[in-house]
Amino acid sequence: MITWMQKHKKWLIVTIWVSAIAFIGAGMVNWGSYGFGSSNDKVARVGDIDIHLAEFQREYARILNEFSQISQFGGMLDEAQAKQFGIPQMALQRLIQQTQILNLANDLGLVVSDKEVGEEIVNAKVYVDDKGEFSQEVYRKALKEQGMSPSEFEEMVRKILTTQKLFGVMSITQAGPMLPISSSEMAALEMAYAVRDRLRVEILPISQVSVEVKDDELKAFWEKNAENWKSPMEFKIEYVLVPFASQNPTDEDLTKHYQDFKSDYLDENGNLLSFEESKEKLIKDVQKIQAESVAKREYRDLKNESKKGEILSLKENERFFVKNGVDLVIEDMKAAQVGQVLKPIEVDKGFVTLRILDKKPSVQKSFEEAKAEAKVLFESSKKREKLLALAKEKLKNFQGTDIGFVDRFYNGVILTLDDRQKMNFLSHLFSSKQKEGYVMLEDKAVLYRIVEQSALNAKQGDAMAFKSMKSEAVLDALAEYLNETYKTTIYIDVSK
């Protein structure tokens, strides 16, 4: 690949980016047991394709960067904030959706050649030398700084091109599949779009129901789901951390790096920043390079036992060595053998190298050990069952509150529902053919009865909206097909 690219040197600057696949609904997945076992470098498997830790970390970092660009968040989020916004789950869901698409493309026989990958890279603008020409040295160094090999990067480009090729076949653009719409479809959508329902609504919060949990029932529940409760793996390690901040690059070091990697120091318009304008980033970049060099020496000394590190005992869920909210070190520790010395791994504060002194495997918890955790899940399950029974009973003669007319795009308030719950409720309401019913949400049930219907006249310009609605329906159908066709197994709970 590199050889082919060298023959086609052109102006280059690339942003490594995989666009999010915007499908409505996450779909159901099968959760694998917590811990990696033989899949220690994998986060999940979708159909025939694995999702690896490195892919997850890159997607997680991308979403963090997206959030950092939103002024309301005031810059980069910390780990606690990232968890609060559900960024680990967002990253995994994006990857699952992208991998579903790749499975479909593979099944359809779509192939992207090495030549196509190379053309995509050199026809963009990336990794240039001082003359503005593609440089293999700059290319390799830049990818190395991002923790990627050329083969990994090229495989990422191949996946992007495969997705683009599939979407091209399906006439899906970034804005969605803007499909032609027939007169009969227009009439049907006009009717659906214009319908308004006048509703009586009642909310049944889950706090209205209480349950008694008996030990024999709880034990039966635990026995059925015992694989969900395991003790965390435990480790005893000897480690050396080389902090970025401990490095003190000279002006000469900074100047040389600036001259060698000018393409890393551009403003938002692609113009080269001056040395002084780049200095803050330069210092961080050179500190990172120097810290890695020191860490490699520490690795050698730790391996030949000419240096002692700090001794630490920790469990796999303690997240001691973290980078961008992801503990990749612990996964390497799981795969390593006792006595093995791990090569330097980048974390938030620097590079860490370590020796595994001892490790205790994860084991299934006894009933008594898992009892408190199992009780929470069992109690929640029983409450939902009881709430469902209550909703069915109350539906027979409930009066509720008259909230007036709503349509599928209603933006007013519906009692105590938040925006997401309201969207779910309206989606169910306008998809149902029943005059009355109930919608089960995570912490409540919503009873409804349609007491009157009316219709609005379609407005000028609605044709484009109807096309969009048809496109959304196509994407919904595609998402449903992908979820049903390509089984997803997740090997780790990324929310922890």
N, C-alpha and C positions, 0 to 999 in steps of 0.2 A: 504493500500500500504506500509506504513512504517513498519507495523507488518510483512508483507511478506519479506521485504528487511532485517529486523533484523535477520531473520532465514538464510540469505544467505550472511553473511559478508565476503567480499573479499577486496583485494587491490583495491584502487579506486582513480582516478584523472580525472575529466571531464571538458571539455571546452563546455560551453553552446553555441551552434551554430546552426543556421538553414542555410543551403547552399542556395545560390541564384539559382532560377530556370532560366536557360539561354534560353529564347525563343527570337526569332527575332520578333520585332514589339511589341508595347505596346497594341495595340488593342484600340477600342473605348469604352468610358465609358459614363454613364449618370451622369452629375453633379447634385447633390441635392442642395437645397438652402443653402446658407452660414449660419452657426449657427447650433446648434445641436437639438434644440427643444426637443422632447421626446427621441432622440437618443444621449443624452448629453455625454455618455461615448463611443461613437462609431465614428470611422473615416470613415468607409465605410461598405457596405454590398455587398458580392459577392454570387450570387445564394442564398442559404439558410443559409450562414454563415456570421456572423458579424466580422469585424476587429475592435478591441478595441484600445483605446488610449495607453494603456500600451504596447500592441504589437507593435504599431507604434514607440513608444519611444525606445523600445529595438532594433528594426530593424535600426532605425536612428543612435543609438549609435554604432551598429555593423559596419555600413558603415563608420561612422566617424573614427572608429578604423582602418578599412581597409585603408583609406586614410592616416592615421597617420603613417602607416607602410611603405608608399612610400616616399623614401628619398627626392624626389623633392619637397614635400610639407612641409618639415621641421617640422614635428611633428603635433600635434592636430590642426585642423582648428578651427577658431572662427566662430561665427554664420554667419557673413557676407560672409565669404569665403564658408561656407557650402551652403548658398543660391546661391552663384555664380556658384558653381559646380552642383546645382540642387539636392543636397543630400536628402532633404525632399521628392522630387518627386521620386527619386530612391527607397527610403525606402518604400513608398506607393506602387509603382509598383511591387516591390519584393513581398510584402504581397498579393497584388491582384493576382499575378501569382501563389503563393503558395496556396492561398485559392481556386483558380480555380481547382488546382490539387486535393485538399481535397474534393471539391464538386464532382468531377469525381469519386474519390475513394469511396465516400459514395454511389453514384448512382450505382456503381458496387458491392456494398455490402461488401467491404473490411473492416475488423474490426481488431483493435489491442487491445488485452486484457490487464488487469491490470498486469497479470503475465509477459507478454512480455515487458511491460514498465519497471517493476521492474528488470527483467533480463538485460535489456539494460543498466540500471543505474549501477547495481552492477558488471556487466561484464566489465565495463569501469574502470576508476580510478578517484575516486572523494571523497571529504569530509571525510578525514581519521583522526583518533586520533593519539596519539603519537606512538602507536604500529602499525600504518599503516592499521588499520581496520576501516571499515565503522562506523561512529558515527552519531546517530540520532541528537545529540546536535549540532555537527559541521555542519551537513546537514542543519538543520533548521536555524542556525545562519547565515551561508553563504548565504542562499537564502534570508533571511531577509535583509542582507546588500545589496543585489542586487534588493531589492524591490519586491521580489517574494514570494509567498507562495508555500509550497510543491505541492499543487494541481495544481497551475499554471505551475510550472516547469514540473510536470508529464504530464500535458496536452500538453506542448510543445514537450516533448519527444514522446508522442503518435502521434502528427502530423508528426514529422520527420519519425517515423516508418511507418506510413500510406503512406507517400510519397514514402519511400523506397520500401514498399510492392507493390505499384502500378507500380513503375518503374521496379521492378523485373519482374512483370507480362509482362511488355512491353519490356523487355530486354534493358532498358535504363540504361547506366552506367554514371559515372561522365563525361566521355568523349563523351557521346551521344549514341544513339542506333546504334551500329555497325552491321548493318544488312547484310545478304548475298546478293550478287548481281548477277543477271542472265546475260548470254551472250548478250541477246537482250537489257537489261538495260545498260550494258557496252557499247554497240555500240551506243545507243542513247545518253548516257552521253559523250562519246568520241566526238561525233559530236557537241553537245552543248558546251562542254569544249573547243573545238578547234576553234570554229567560232570567227572570228575577223571582225569587221565592220569599214569601213572607213567612217568618218562622216563629214558633214558640220553642224556647230552648231552656233546658235545665242542666246544671252542672252537678255531677256527683263526685266530690273529691274522694280520693282513696282513704282519707282520714275518717270517713264516715263508717268504715268497716273495721272490725277488729277480729282477730283470729287467735285461737289457742293452739300452741304448738306442743304436741305430745312427743315424748322421747322416742317411742316406738316408730312414729311416723317420720320423725327427723332422721332416725337411724336408717330407715328404709330409703329415704331420699339421699342420704350420704352414700350408702352402698351403691346406689344406682349411678352416682356422679362422683365417685371417690377420686377419679383421675384429676378432677379439678382442684384438688387440695393437696399440694406437695410442699415439703419443706424446701427452702431455698438452698442451693449449693453453697458450701462454705469453703473458704480458701485461707491458707496462710502463705504470705508472699514476702519476698525481699525485693524492695524496689528502689530505684533512683529516679527522681524527677528533675529534669533540667528546665527551669522556668524561662520563658521568653524574656522576661524582664531582667534576668541575670546577665544578659548579653549587652555589651556596650560597643556597638559598631562605630568606627571612626568615620570622619567626613570622607576619607578616601574610599572606605568600603561603600558608603552610600552613593558616592559619585560614580563608582564603577558599576554598581547595580543599576543605577538610573540610566547610564549609557547603554548597558546590555539589554535592558528590558523597558525601553521607552514606551512600547505599546501597552504596557500595564498602567501608564500614568496619563490617561486621556480624560478630558472633561466630558460632560454629557453630550456634547456636540461632536465628539471625536477629535478635538484639538489637543495637541500636546500641552500638558501642564509644565510649568517651569520647575526647576529643581527645588526651589523654596516652597512652591505651592504643593509639591509632592512629598515634602520632607517627612511629614507625620506618617504617611503611609509607607514611605521608604524605610523609616526606622523600624516599623513593625515587620515589614517584609524581610529585612536583613536580619533582624533579631531571630526570626523564625528559622532562617537558613542556618545561622550560626548555632542556634540551639540544637538543631537536628544533627549538625556535625559533632557537637560535643556529646550528644546522646549516643551516637554511634561508638564513640570511644568508651563511654560508660558501659555500653552493652558488651564490648570486648572485654573490659576489665571485670565486669560482673561475671561474665561467662568463664573466664580463666581464674576467677576467685582472687584476683589481685586487689579487689575493692569490695567493701561491704556496703550494703544498702540498709534502708530502714525496714524493720519487720512490722508487718501489719496483718491482722486477721480481719476478714470481712465476709459478708454474705453477698450473694449475687444481686440482691435487690437493694443494696445500700448505695449504689451509683456513686462510687468513690472517684472514678476517673471518667469524666464526662466531656464530650465535645458537642456543642450545639444541642445539648439536651439528650444526646444519645450516648450510652455507655458501650462503646465498641470494644474496650479493653476486656470487659468481663466475658464477652463472647469468645475472644481469643484464649482467655484463661480456661474456659470450659473445654475447649478443644485440646489444650496443651496437656502434656504428661507431667507428672511430678518430677522435679529436677530440671525441667526445660526452662531455658531463658528466652524470653520473648524479645524480638527486635523492637527498637523504639517505635512507639505509637503516639501520634499527636492527640493531645487533649486540650481543654480550654486554656490551661495555664502554661503548657509547654510540651515537652516530650517525655514519656515515661518508658523505662525498660524495667523488666522484673523477672524474678525467678519464682517458679511455683515450688514452694516448700512442702505443701500438703494440700489435699483437696478432699472434701467430703461430699459425696453425690447427693442429689435431690432424692428424697424418698417420700412415699405416700404417707400422709398424716393419718394417725389413728383417729377414730371417731371422736375421742375426747379432745384431741389436739385441733381438729377441724370443726368442732361443734359450734363455736361462736360464729364462724364465717358461714357455715352451712345453714345455721338458723336464720341469718339475715336473708339469704336467697330463698329459703323455703317459705319463710314468713311472707316475703314479697310475692312469691308465686301464689300462695294461698289467698292473699288479699286480693290479687287481681282476679282470681277465680270467683271470690265472693262478690267483688265489685261487678263483675260480669253478670252474675246471677241477679244482683240487685237491680242493675240496669234493665234486664229483661223483664223483671217483675214490675218496676216503676213505669215502664213504657206503656203499660196497659191503660193507665188512667192519669198520667201526669198532666199538669196544667202549664208549668213553666212560665217563662217571661217572654212577652211579645217583643221581639227586637226589630220588627219592621221588615222591610225588603232588603235582601242581599243578592248580589250576583257573584259569579265565580271570581271576580277581581275586587270584591268588597274590601275597602281599606279602613272601615270603621272598627269600633270596639265590639267584641262579642263577649259580654260578661267578663269572666276572669281568665280568658284564654290569652296567652301571649301570641306574638305574630306567627311563630312557627306552628303552634298548635292550631291557630285560626286557619292557616293555610292548609294544614292536614284535614281539618274539619270540612272546609269548603270543597276541597278536592274530593272527599268522600261523598259529600252531599250531592254535588253535581255529576258524580259518576253513578249514583244509585238511582234505581227506578222506583224505590219505595217512598211512599208518602210520609212515613215516619220510621224512626230507627234510632240507633245509638252508634257513637264512634268511641272506641277505646283508645285513650291516650296514655302516656306513661304513668301519670299520677292522677288521672280522673277519667270519668266517662261523661260524654255529652249526649243527652237525649234531645231529639228534635222532632218537630211535627210541622209539615208544610200546611199552612192554613189558607194560602191564597197564592196564585201565580199571576205574573203579568209579563209583558214583553216590551222592550224598547225598540225603536226603529234603528236599523243599522245606519251608522254615520258614514259620511264621505271619507274615504281613506281606509275603511275597515278591510278592504280586500287584502292589503298587505298584512294586516293583523291576522286575517284568516289563513294566509299562506304560512305565517309564522306558527299559528296554532297547528296546522297540518304538519309542519316540520317538527314541532315539539312531539307530536303524536308518533312520528316516525322514529325519533330518537328514543322516546319512551319504549316503543316496541323493540327497537334494537337492544336497548339496555336490558329489557326483560329477557330477550333471547340469549344474550351473553350470560346473564346471571344463571339462567337455567341450563345452559349448554356447558359452561366451563366451571367446574367445581373449584371452589376456593378454599384452601386450608391454610389457616394462620398458625404459625408456630410460636408466636410470642405476643403477649399483651403489651402493645406499645404505649398504652396509657399509664403504665406504672413507672 
